[in-house]
Amino acid sequence: MSPLAPVSTPLPAAHRPSDGDLIRYTIVAGFLGAGKTTLIAGMLREATERLAVIVNDLGELGLDREILSRATRTDQGVETVELDGGCVCCRAGSSLALTLRDLCRRENPPEHVVLECSGVADPTRVARYGSRRVLREPVTVVVVDATDIGRRLTDPDWGALARAQVSAADVLVVSKRDLPEGRGGDPTVPSPWEGLVGPGTPVFTGHPDQVGRTLLGEHSWGSGTGGGPQGGPDGVPAPRFEVVARPMPDALDPVDLSRLLEGIAGLVRAKGVVRTGEGTVVAQWSAGRLEVTPWKGDEVPGFGLILITGPNPTVPGPPR
């Protein structure tokens, strides 16, 4: 079987190497803005092994890779690779296959490969890529936003994809449960993902950065099992969406930026680097909330926003 081909069935037992001889493989998935990059950044801060992170980010800004690079100490031996060509489910599958092949063929290959899927990817479909002669069956870690997942699971456009993502979890990470919209962790309120994850699936609740640090130390599971019910052999495609790069050369107050984003029809995610009166910030918008954090460092990849919308987007300019 070619290492470039998607793997949909395991190797026969007689030809299957033991897990101890294979490279660990973790897939981090979840809807747009759930906290995937933050989770991986936490993992990197605790990394003690040779680790390669593959980033499948939508848009050309490359913000996720920049954030992960800054979360990594220079002496850790962590490499970050960015996939070209869009979502790994749709157009970047061959790029992922080649990247996995090249990483594994190195004279000194990584001990652990972590793939950050785009927020519109079905991890069941992604998991088929890579040769099981060199990679373990992937462990799929799915991050969900407690303030948004209930609405997202029943959304007529995004619901099928959101359900497929949760169902694929070998490990479920629940972020933002501490916020009022996340029900504050009230155990008497049924969780919307109940019935979607497989029996016995570990569920971690907390800030993704802290959970990421815990996950790396708790990674005692050897290979993935593919959580609950899956989306079928071809996975679940995302609905039609648009990715628009919006340059933001001028300084903009966060209040005005929030107002701008709220006026974009069908917006599901926005992220980028912008100037404000108080300096350069990373701006991240999802589930109706804007978060800004100071940009750390001197070099900026570019001032602008990546906007991900549903059908027929309307992308206005900055407020005058």
N, C-alpha and C positions, 0 to 999 in steps of 0.2 A: 504493500500500500504506500503510495507516494506521500511524503511528509507535507506536500502542498495541498493534498485533498482534505476536505472536511471528513472527520471521523464520526460516523453515526453509530457504529457498533464496536464493542470492545474486541481486542485481539483474542484469538483462541488461547485457551489456558496454556497450552504447550509452548506458545511463543511469547507469552506475556512476562516481561521482567518483573522482579519484585519491586515494591514501592521504594525500598532502600536504595535501589540503583537508578531511580528516576528523579527528575527535577520537579520540585513542588510547583504547583500551578494554582493560583488564586484568581478568580474572576470577581471583580467588584462591579455590581450593577445596581440599578435603581433609577427612579424617575428623575427628571430634570430638577436640580436644586435640592435634592434630598440630603446631600452631604458626602458624596463619594470621595471627592478630592480631599476633603478635610480628614476623612477616615484614613486614607492612604498616607497622608502627611503624618498622622499619628503613628502609623505602622513604621514609617521610615525613621522616625526619631528613636525607635527602639531596635532598629535593625542591627544584627550582628553577623549576618551572613551576606554572601555575594547575592545581590538582588537586582533584578531588572524590572523596571516599571514601564509598561506600554500604555500610552495615553491615547485614547480615541476621542478627541475633542471636536465638537462641531464648530465650524468657522475657522478663520485664519489668524486669530489673535494669539493662539497658543498660550492662553493664560494658565490653564491647568498645569501644563508642563513647567511653566515658570514658577508657580507656587510650590510644586513638588520639589523642584531643584533647590529652592530656598529652604525647604524643610530638611534637606539632607546635608549632613556634615561631609566635608571634603574627604575625610579619611574612612568613610563607610564602604566604599566600593559599590555604590548604588548608581546604576545607569538609568536614565529616563529617555525613552524612545517615543516619538510622536508619530502616529499613523497618518498618512495622507489619504485623501480621497473620500472623506465624508464618514457616515455612520458605518461601523464595522458590519452591521447586518445587511446593508444595502450595497455599498460600493467599495468598501475598504476591506472586504473579506480576503482577497488575494494578498493585499498588503500585510494583513495580520499573519497569514500563512507563511509568507516569506520572512517576516520579522521573527516569528517563532523558530523557523528553520535555521536562520542565520545565527540567532542567539545560542541555540542548542548545539550547533556544529563547531562552535569556537573551541580552541584548545583548552581554555579555562572558562567553561560556561557558567552561567549563574546557578546558584543553588536553589533559587526561588524566583519564579516569574509572576508578577502581579499585573493583571490587565484591568485598566479602568475603562469600562464601556461608556459609550455616550448614553445620555439619559433616554434616548429613544430606541435603544437596542434591546432585543429579547435575548437574555443570556443563554437560553436553551440552544438557540441557533448559533451563538458565538462559541459555545463549548465544543462544537463539532470540529473546530479547527485545531490543528496541531497533531503531531505524531505521538501515539501512545507508546511507541518504542523508546521515547526519551522523556516524555512528560507524564506525570501522574494524572489520573482523572482529576479534572479541576474541582476545587472547592468553590462554590458560588456563594459569595457574601452579598446580600441584597440590603440596601439602605432605603428606608422609607421615612418620610416626613410625617410625624404624627398629626400635624395640623392640616395636612392636605390629602393623606392617602385615602381616607374614607370617601371624600368627594371624587378623587381621581379614579377609584375602583369602579364607580358607577357612572362615570362620565361617558356619554354616548360615543365620543370620538376616541378618547384615550383609555377607556376602561379595559378593553381587551388586552392592550399592551401592559397596563399596570398589573392586571391579574396574572398575566404570564410571567412578569418579572418576580412578583411575590411567590408564585408557585414554584419557581425554579430555585428558591433559596435552600442551600444547605445550612446557612447561618443567616438570621435576620437581625438587622440593626435598626432600632427605632430611635430616630433623632427628634429633637424639639418637643419631647413629651412634657417638658417642664413648662412650656408656654401655655397660657390659658386655653388657646384653641386646641392644644394637644390633650386636653382633659386632665392635665396635671398628674397623670399616672394613676387615676382613680381605678382601683382593681374591680369595682362593681360595674364599670362600663365595659361592655364587650368590645374587644379589639376588632377593627374591621378586617384584619388579615386572618382572623380565626377561620378555619375551614379551608384556607388556601395553602398554608404551609404544611409540610409533612409532619406526622407524629414524631415527637421528640426533637424537633428542630430547635437548636439553641437560639434564644432570643436575648439580645443585649439591648439595654436601654440607657441612653446617656448622650453626652456630647460626642460626636463622631471622632474627634481627636483623641479623647480619653479611651473610647472604645477601641480605636485602632491600636493603641499601645497595648491594651489588654489582649486583643485578638492575636497579635503576633506571639505573645507569650503563651496563650492558651491554644495555639494551633496544634493540638494533639491529634486531631482527626487527620488521617493520612490522605484519603481521596474522597472526592465528592460522591454523593448518592443521588443528587437531583431531586431535592425536596418533595413537593407535592405533585399534583397533576400538571402535565406539561402542555405546551401549545401545539403539539403535533410535529411531524418530521421537518416541516419547513419553518417552524416558529410562527410567531404572530407579528405581522408587519405593523409599523407605526402608521397612523393616518398621515395624510399629506400635510407637510409642514414646510415653513420657509425659514431659511437662515439668512439674516441680513446683517452686514457689517455697517455700523453707523459711526463715522468719524466724529469725535468730540474734541475739537482743538481748543475750545474756549472754556474758561472756568465756569462752573455751574454749581449753584447752591444745592445741597442734597434735597431740600424741600422742593425746589423746582425740578430736579431730576426725577423725584418720585412722582410729581404731577405729570411729567412728560411720559413716564412709563405707564402710568395708569390710563393714559389716553390712547394707548396702542391697542387696537382691536385684536383680540385673540392671543395676546402675549402670554406665553407660559414660562419664559425664562429670559433673563438678560444678565450679562456679566461683562465686565471690562475694567479699564483703568481710566479715570477721569480726574481733571483738576477741579479743586474747590477753593474757596477763599482761604481755607486752612491747610492747603497742601494737596498732594497727590494721594488718591485713595483707590482701593479696589472696591468696585460697586457690584453687588450681587442682588438680583431681584428674583423672587419666586414665591408662589402661593400668596401673592398680594403684599409681600413685605420687601422693603429695601434695606439692605445691610451694607454699611460702608466701614472699611477698616483701613488704617494707614498703609500706604505702600512702603515696604521696607527695601531699601537699596537705592542706588543712584540711577541705574539704567532702567528705562521704562520700555516695554515692548511696543508701545504705541498707545496714543490716547484715543479711545473709542469704545464702543459697546457692540457685543454680539447679541442680536435679538432673534429669538426663536418664537415663531407664532404659528397658529393654526391657519386654515385656509383664508385667503383674501385679506392679507395683513394691510394695515394702514400704518405707515411709519412716518410720523411727523418729525419736523426738525426741532432743535432746541427752542425753548420758549424765548420770546423776544422781550 
